[in-house]
Amino acid sequence: GAYPRHDPDPDALPYGVVTDEFDRLAQPPDNNNRQPADFNGIEDFPRLTQKLVDAGYSDDEIKKVLGGNLLRVFEATWRPEFFR
């Protein structure tokens, strides 16, 4: 089946803020081929970051969404031998 629409819309993030679950939100590392049509790869992350800044998110919240939350989970769950 087709993936649901996936717009680069920071307005979708308030759910995490309102429900106090911002520590559980993250940008998937592989995007699962669900990125917006005008999001071509890592070179477009500055635009996404700027949209989050413009929407009023704090530096801490932005860092969490753009990788901090995933790093926290990886550090808590992956064993060092996994990387050898």
Summary of the structure (lengths in Angstrom):
residues: 84
radius of gyration: 14.1
end to end distance: 36.6
largest distance: 40.6
contacts: 160
relative contact order: 0.17
helix: 60%
strand: 0%
